Amino acid sequence: MNAPFRTDFGRNEHDTQGAVKRGREGGDHTEYGHADRAAAQTGSFAKAGHRLHISTPAVAKQINTFEKEYGLTLFDRSRSGVQLTKAGKEFVEDAQMIVRQCEESLRRAQRRSTDGIATVRLGVSILRPGRRILDLWQRDAGKHTDIRLELVSMPDDSEAINDIVTHLGEDVDLISTAFDTGYWDDTGNTLALDSEPLCVAVPRNHALARRARLTLKDLEGTRIRILKRHRGTNDTARDLLEQCPAIDLIDIDHYDLDTFNDCAESGDLLIPKPMWASAHPQLVNVAVDWPEPVVMHYGLLYPLDASPAIHTLWNFSPQTEISNRDRPTKPRRCSGVKCGNL
């Protein structure tokens, strides 16, 4: 008998589909809280609506109604966007704390009612689908009948991802991603399952998309989008590309679907992570013959104070090797989140 497996798209505060449904049915105060937090994080009612999958007027109406009902002004509005007032900042911070406390109480109650079955939550999104993790789980799930793997939907915009990673273990336990050694030491633990060379994403209508492999000379005359200089593997790729003056490098701050859409429309190339081979239907990943190794790890990001169930899952792959530095020692607080490496 296989271990329990379920998906949960709607319970997590970052997955707004369930919240939207509640709002359409009754518009409770939790729904207003979602709109407030999204607007505060994005600085825009329009961006908040995009995250919540509702219209900009719907976001504005929710917040305006809440402010009017309770005699508050949560946001200063301007043509450039919205910004929390002092009262709004305090309210949103308090609301976030209350929501997290309620969710933790709910999780404790659920754990007590599942007959000893522990739940491990894998965050998934378009750019972080976790397919290989799910394949490993399906292969070895019979060994862990006391663990339920639960999928929790995540957004791909940087502000929300930053918040999820900062609070790893509260709403999401695991995120499958590519990373450099040591990059997440202050934020969480990492488990490397594979190592992958960086490639180049090419629009399908581009001549280079038909090539099996590319050299740096092949890339001359192209515009390539790459993360701003920071550290690690992306910087190694940048150093090598900068040695070719005929390659035009365009800095980006982070990856999201807008980045992929822009490349598909403009014809620009992109230095992505190999795990995004099927992230966008109009882009194809092509291998690059780098003059030196340009390799990132692929695996899991998990909490510093990981639960016993997560420790158990360490061994779901016979190929998995865990270094001593990857083992949690004592709980530590996140000192900063660097979304570019997600």
Secondary structure, 3 states (H helix, E strand, C coil): CCCCEEEECCCCCCCCHHHHHHHHHCCCHHHHHHHHHHHHHHCCHHHHHHHHCCCHHHHHHHHHHHHHHHCCCCEEEECCEEEECHHHHHHHHHHHHHHHHHHHHHHHHHHHCCCCCEEEEEEECCCCCCHHHHHHHHHHHHHCCCEEEEEEECCCCHHHHHHHHHCCCCCCCEEEEEECCCCCCCCCEEEEEEEEECCEEEECCCHHHHCCEECCHHHCCCEEEEECCCCCHHHHHHHHHHCCCCCEEEEECCCCHHHHHHHHHHCCEECCCHHHCCCCCCEEEEEECCCCCCEEEEEEEECCCCCHHHHHHCCCCCCCCCCHHHCCCCCCCCCCCCHHHC
